[in-house]
Amino acid sequence: MLPSISINNTSATYPESINENNNDEVNGLVQELKNHF
C-alpha cells in the first residue's frame, strides 16, 4: 500500500523527499512484479 501524502504541506523540502520515497516504493513494486514473471 502506498502511504497517503498530505498535500497541505508547503515546505520546500517535502516534495523532493516525497518524490524520492515514492520512486523507491514504485521501483520496489516493479521489481516484485518482474520477479513473478
PQR file of N, CA, C, O and H, with PARSE charges and radii, in Angstrom:
ATOM      1  N   MET A   1       0.844  -1.200   0.000 -0.4000 1.5000
ATOM      2  CA  MET A   1       0.000   0.000   0.000 -0.0000 2.0000
ATOM      3  C   MET A   1       0.879   1.251   0.000  0.5500 1.7000
ATOM      4  O   MET A   1       1.824   1.354   0.782 -0.5500 1.4000
ATOM      5  N   LEU A   2       0.562   2.191  -0.878 -0.4000 1.5000
ATOM      6  CA  LEU A   2       1.302   3.449  -0.890 -0.0000 2.0000
ATOM      7  C   LEU A   2       0.805   4.336   0.241  0.5500 1.7000
ATOM      8  O   LEU A   2      -0.398   4.412   0.490 -0.5500 1.4000
ATOM      9  H   LEU A   2      -0.205   2.107  -1.513  0.4000 1.0000
ATOM     10  N   PRO A   3       1.717   5.001   0.920 -0.5600 1.5000
ATOM     11  CA  PRO A   3       1.293   5.875   2.020  0.2800 2.0000
ATOM     12  C   PRO A   3       0.542   7.088   1.494  0.5500 1.7000
ATOM     13  O   PRO A   3       0.873   7.620   0.434 -0.5500 1.4000
ATOM     14  N   SER A   4      -0.456   7.519   2.228 -0.4000 1.5000
ATOM     15  CA  SER A   4      -1.165   8.735   1.827 -0.0000 2.0000
ATOM     16  C   SER A   4      -0.312   9.940   2.183  0.5500 1.7000
ATOM     17  O   SER A   4       0.326   9.966   3.236 -0.5500 1.4000
ATOM     18  H   SER A   4      -0.725   7.087   3.089  0.4000 1.0000
ATOM     19  N   ILE A   5      -0.298  10.930   1.314 -0.4000 1.5000
ATOM     20  CA  ILE A   5       0.575  12.089   1.490 -0.0000 2.0000
ATOM     21  C   ILE A   5      -0.276  13.339   1.644  0.5500 1.7000
ATOM     22  O   ILE A   5      -1.205  13.565   0.869 -0.5500 1.4000
ATOM     23  H   ILE A   5      -0.815  10.908   0.459  0.4000 1.0000
ATOM     24  N   SER A   6       0.041  14.145   2.637 -0.4000 1.5000
ATOM     25  CA  SER A   6      -0.678  15.402   2.828 -0.0000 2.0000
ATOM     26  C   SER A   6      -0.196  16.421   1.809  0.5500 1.7000
ATOM     27  O   SER A   6       0.998  16.706   1.718 -0.5500 1.4000
ATOM     28  H   SER A   6       0.796  13.961   3.267  0.4000 1.0000
ATOM     29  N   ILE A   7      -1.139  16.970   1.040 -0.4000 1.5000
ATOM     30  CA  ILE A   7      -0.782  17.963   0.023 -0.0000 2.0000
ATOM     31  C   ILE A   7      -0.718  19.354   0.645  0.5500 1.7000
ATOM     32  O   ILE A   7      -0.217  20.292   0.026 -0.5500 1.4000
ATOM     33  H   ILE A   7      -2.109  16.739   1.114  0.4000 1.0000
ATOM     34  N   ASN A   8      -1.226  19.487   1.869 -0.4000 1.5000
ATOM     35  CA  ASN A   8      -1.278  20.802   2.500 -0.0000 2.0000
ATOM     36  C   ASN A   8       0.089  21.263   2.993  0.5500 1.7000
ATOM     37  O   ASN A   8       0.238  22.406   3.424 -0.5500 1.4000
ATOM     38  H   ASN A   8      -1.633  18.725   2.372  0.4000 1.0000
ATOM     39  N   ASN A   9       1.084  20.388   2.934 -0.4000 1.5000
ATOM     40  CA  ASN A   9       2.399  20.757   3.431 -0.0000 2.0000
ATOM     41  C   ASN A   9       3.108  21.617   2.390  0.5500 1.7000
ATOM     42  O   ASN A   9       3.352  21.166   1.271 -0.5500 1.4000
ATOM     43  H   ASN A   9       0.963  19.459   2.583  0.4000 1.0000
ATOM     44  N   THR A  10       3.439  22.860   2.757 -0.4000 1.5000
ATOM     45  CA  THR A  10       4.017  23.790   1.785 -0.0000 2.0000
ATOM     46  C   THR A  10       5.528  23.927   1.936  0.5500 1.7000
ATOM     47  O   THR A  10       6.141  24.754   1.260 -0.5500 1.4000
ATOM     48  H   THR A  10       3.241  23.226   3.666  0.4000 1.0000
ATOM     49  N   SER A  11       6.129  23.138   2.802 -0.4000 1.5000
ATOM     50  CA  SER A  11       7.577  23.233   2.985 -0.0000 2.0000
ATOM     51  C   SER A  11       8.293  22.820   1.704  0.5500 1.7000
ATOM     52  O   SER A  11       7.892  21.862   1.043 -0.5500 1.4000
ATOM     53  H   SER A  11       5.631  22.467   3.351  0.4000 1.0000
ATOM     54  N   ALA A  12       9.349  23.541   1.359 -0.4000 1.5000
ATOM     55  CA  ALA A  12      10.043  23.293   0.094 -0.0000 2.0000
ATOM     56  C   ALA A  12      10.789  21.964   0.121  0.5500 1.7000
ATOM     57  O   ALA A  12      11.071  21.396  -0.934 -0.5500 1.4000
ATOM     58  H   ALA A  12       9.675  24.319   1.896  0.4000 1.0000
ATOM     59  N   THR A  13      11.111  21.462   1.300 -0.4000 1.5000
ATOM     60  CA  THR A  13      11.913  20.243   1.356 -0.0000 2.0000
ATOM     61  C   THR A  13      11.056  18.997   1.178  0.5500 1.7000
ATOM     62  O   THR A  13      11.585  17.933   0.855 -0.5500 1.4000
ATOM     63  H   THR A  13      10.883  21.923   2.157  0.4000 1.0000
ATOM     64  N   TYR A  14       9.747  19.105   1.382 -0.4000 1.5000
ATOM     65  CA  TYR A  14       8.919  17.903   1.345 -0.0000 2.0000
ATOM     66  C   TYR A  14       8.713  17.321  -0.049  0.5500 1.7000
ATOM     67  O   TYR A  14       8.837  16.106  -0.206 -0.5500 1.4000
ATOM     68  H   TYR A  14       9.318  19.969   1.645  0.4000 1.0000
ATOM     69  N   PRO A  15       8.404  18.121  -1.068 -0.5600 1.5000
ATOM     70  CA  PRO A  15       8.123  17.496  -2.371  0.2800 2.0000
ATOM     71  C   PRO A  15       9.261  16.625  -2.878  0.5500 1.7000
ATOM     72  O   PRO A  15       9.013  15.543  -3.411 -0.5500 1.4000
ATOM     73  N   GLU A  16      10.495  17.068  -2.727 -0.4000 1.5000
ATOM     74  CA  GLU A  16      11.613  16.271  -3.227 -0.0000 2.0000
ATOM     75  C   GLU A  16      11.720  14.952  -2.470  0.5500 1.7000
ATOM     76  O   GLU A  16      11.851  13.892  -3.082 -0.5500 1.4000
ATOM     77  H   GLU A  16      10.697  17.946  -2.294  0.4000 1.0000
ATOM     78  N   SER A  17      11.664  15.014  -1.135 -0.4000 1.5000
ATOM     79  CA  SER A  17      11.818  13.786  -0.366 -0.0000 2.0000
ATOM     80  C   SER A  17      10.640  12.852  -0.601  0.5500 1.7000
ATOM     81  O   SER A  17      10.813  11.634  -0.627 -0.5500 1.4000
ATOM     82  H   SER A  17      11.558  15.876  -0.637  0.4000 1.0000
ATOM     83  N   ILE A  18       9.448  13.406  -0.770 -0.4000 1.5000
ATOM     84  CA  ILE A  18       8.275  12.567  -1.036 -0.0000 2.0000
ATOM     85  C   ILE A  18       8.430  11.884  -2.388  0.5500 1.7000
ATOM     86  O   ILE A  18       8.133  10.697  -2.520 -0.5500 1.4000
ATOM     87  H   ILE A  18       9.308  14.396  -0.748  0.4000 1.0000
ATOM     88  N   ASN A  19       8.893  12.622  -3.392 -0.4000 1.5000
ATOM     89  CA  ASN A  19       9.079  12.024  -4.707 -0.0000 2.0000
ATOM     90  C   ASN A  19      10.105  10.902  -4.644  0.5500 1.7000
ATOM     91  O   ASN A  19       9.905   9.852  -5.254 -0.5500 1.4000
ATOM     92  H   ASN A  19       9.135  13.586  -3.284  0.4000 1.0000
ATOM     93  N   GLU A  20      11.197  11.105  -3.919 -0.4000 1.5000
ATOM     94  CA  GLU A  20      12.210  10.064  -3.808 -0.0000 2.0000
ATOM     95  C   GLU A  20      11.630   8.833  -3.129  0.5500 1.7000
ATOM     96  O   GLU A  20      11.860   7.708  -3.573 -0.5500 1.4000
ATOM     97  H   GLU A  20      11.359  11.959  -3.424  0.4000 1.0000
ATOM     98  N   ASN A  21      10.877   9.043  -2.052 -0.4000 1.5000
ATOM     99  CA  ASN A  21      10.293   7.907  -1.341 -0.0000 2.0000
ATOM    100  C   ASN A  21       9.322   7.155  -2.239  0.5500 1.7000
ATOM    101  O   ASN A  21       9.324   5.924  -2.254 -0.5500 1.4000
ATOM    102  H   ASN A  21      10.690   9.957  -1.692  0.4000 1.0000
ATOM    103  N   ASN A  22       8.497   7.873  -2.983 -0.4000 1.5000
ATOM    104  CA  ASN A  22       7.540   7.209  -3.860 -0.0000 2.0000
ATOM    105  C   ASN A  22       8.256   6.458  -4.970  0.5500 1.7000
ATOM    106  O   ASN A  22       7.856   5.348  -5.323 -0.5500 1.4000
ATOM    107  H   ASN A  22       8.496   8.873  -2.971  0.4000 1.0000
ATOM    108  N   ASN A  23       9.311   7.047  -5.528 -0.4000 1.5000
ATOM    109  CA  ASN A  23      10.048   6.371  -6.582 -0.0000 2.0000
ATOM    110  C   ASN A  23      10.646   5.075  -6.060  0.5500 1.7000
ATOM    111  O   ASN A  23      10.601   4.053  -6.745 -0.5500 1.4000
ATOM    112  H   ASN A  23       9.637   7.948  -5.242  0.4000 1.0000
ATOM    113  N   ASP A  24      11.209   5.104  -4.847 -0.4000 1.5000
ATOM    114  CA  ASP A  24      11.771   3.889  -4.271 -0.0000 2.0000
ATOM    115  C   ASP A  24      10.682   2.838  -4.105  0.5500 1.7000
ATOM    116  O   ASP A  24      10.897   1.665  -4.408 -0.5500 1.4000
ATOM    117  H   ASP A  24      11.245   5.934  -4.290  0.4000 1.0000
ATOM    118  N   GLU A  25       9.523   3.253  -3.626 -0.4000 1.5000
ATOM    119  CA  GLU A  25       8.439   2.297  -3.387 -0.0000 2.0000
ATOM    120  C   GLU A  25       7.931   1.727  -4.703  0.5500 1.7000
ATOM    121  O   GLU A  25       7.692   0.524  -4.809 -0.5500 1.4000
ATOM    122  H   GLU A  25       9.348   4.207  -3.380  0.4000 1.0000
ATOM    123  N   VAL A  26       7.764   2.586  -5.708 -0.4000 1.5000
ATOM    124  CA  VAL A  26       7.288   2.120  -7.013 -0.0000 2.0000
ATOM    125  C   VAL A  26       8.314   1.180  -7.628  0.5500 1.7000
ATOM    126  O   VAL A  26       7.948   0.134  -8.162 -0.5500 1.4000
ATOM    127  H   VAL A  26       7.957   3.563  -5.622  0.4000 1.0000
ATOM    128  N   ASN A  27       9.589   1.534  -7.564 -0.4000 1.5000
ATOM    129  CA  ASN A  27      10.626   0.671  -8.118 -0.0000 2.0000
ATOM    130  C   ASN A  27      10.621  -0.682  -7.426  0.5500 1.7000
ATOM    131  O   ASN A  27      10.812  -1.713  -8.071 -0.5500 1.4000
ATOM    132  H   ASN A  27       9.887   2.384  -7.130  0.4000 1.0000
ATOM    133  N   GLY A  28      10.401  -0.682  -6.108 -0.4000 1.5000
ATOM    134  CA  GLY A  28      10.329  -1.944  -5.380 -0.0000 2.0000
ATOM    135  C   GLY A  28       9.162  -2.787  -5.864  0.5500 1.7000
ATOM    136  O   GLY A  28       9.297  -3.999  -6.035 -0.5500 1.4000
ATOM    137  H   GLY A  28      10.246   0.156  -5.585  0.4000 1.0000
ATOM    138  N   LEU A  29       8.020  -2.155  -6.086 -0.4000 1.5000
ATOM    139  CA  LEU A  29       6.853  -2.896  -6.571 -0.0000 2.0000
ATOM    140  C   LEU A  29       7.114  -3.442  -7.970  0.5500 1.7000
ATOM    141  O   LEU A  29       6.731  -4.571  -8.277 -0.5500 1.4000
ATOM    142  H   LEU A  29       7.910  -1.171  -5.947  0.4000 1.0000
ATOM    143  N   VAL A  30       7.763  -2.648  -8.818 -0.4000 1.5000
ATOM    144  CA  VAL A  30       8.067  -3.103 -10.177 -0.0000 2.0000
ATOM    145  C   VAL A  30       8.999  -4.307 -10.120  0.5500 1.7000
ATOM    146  O   VAL A  30       8.802  -5.278 -10.850 -0.5500 1.4000
ATOM    147  H   VAL A  30       8.074  -1.731  -8.568  0.4000 1.0000
ATOM    148  N   GLN A  31      10.010  -4.251  -9.260 -0.4000 1.5000
ATOM    149  CA  GLN A  31      10.931  -5.379  -9.127 -0.0000 2.0000
ATOM    150  C   GLN A  31      10.187  -6.628  -8.666  0.5500 1.7000
ATOM    151  O   GLN A  31      10.454  -7.724  -9.159 -0.5500 1.4000
ATOM    152  H   GLN A  31      10.170  -3.462  -8.667  0.4000 1.0000
ATOM    153  N   GLU A  32       9.252  -6.472  -7.722 -0.4000 1.5000
ATOM    154  CA  GLU A  32       8.485  -7.626  -7.264 -0.0000 2.0000
ATOM    155  C   GLU A  32       7.670  -8.217  -8.408  0.5500 1.7000
ATOM    156  O   GLU A  32       7.596  -9.437  -8.558 -0.5500 1.4000
ATOM    157  H   GLU A  32       9.035  -5.582  -7.322  0.4000 1.0000
ATOM    158  N   LEU A  33       7.056  -7.349  -9.218 -0.4000 1.5000
ATOM    159  CA  LEU A  33       6.273  -7.849 -10.348 -0.0000 2.0000
ATOM    160  C   LEU A  33       7.167  -8.597 -11.326  0.5500 1.7000
ATOM    161  O   LEU A  33       6.790  -9.662 -11.815 -0.5500 1.4000
ATOM    162  H   LEU A  33       7.116  -6.358  -9.097  0.4000 1.0000
ATOM    163  N   LYS A  34       8.339  -8.060 -11.616 -0.4000 1.5000
ATOM    164  CA  LYS A  34       9.253  -8.711 -12.554 -0.0000 2.0000
ATOM    165  C   LYS A  34       9.674 -10.074 -12.027  0.5500 1.7000
ATOM    166  O   LYS A  34       9.858 -11.014 -12.800 -0.5500 1.4000
ATOM    167  H   LYS A  34       8.645  -7.195 -11.219  0.4000 1.0000
ATOM    168  N   ASN A  35       9.829 -10.183 -10.698 -0.4000 1.5000
ATOM    169  CA  ASN A  35      10.256 -11.456 -10.126 -0.0000 2.0000
ATOM    170  C   ASN A  35       9.193 -12.532 -10.309  0.5500 1.7000
ATOM    171  O   ASN A  35       9.515 -13.720 -10.320 -0.5500 1.4000
ATOM    172  H   ASN A  35       9.679  -9.419 -10.070  0.4000 1.0000
ATOM    173  N   HIS A  36       7.936 -12.135 -10.450 -0.4000 1.5000
ATOM    174  CA  HIS A  36       6.867 -13.123 -10.581 -0.0000 2.0000
ATOM    175  C   HIS A  36       6.755 -13.654 -12.005  0.5500 1.7000
ATOM    176  O   HIS A  36       6.148 -14.702 -12.222 -0.5500 1.4000
ATOM    177  H   HIS A  36       7.675 -11.170 -10.440  0.4000 1.0000
ATOM    178  N   PHE A  37       7.332 -12.947 -12.981 -0.4000 1.5000
ATOM    179  CA  PHE A  37       7.160 -13.354 -14.373 -0.0000 2.0000
ATOM    180  C   PHE A  37       8.463 -13.760 -15.021  0.5500 1.7000
ATOM    181  O   PHE A  37       8.479 -14.128 -16.195 -0.5500 1.4000
ATOM    182  H   PHE A  37       7.826 -12.096 -12.804  0.4000 1.0000
TER
END
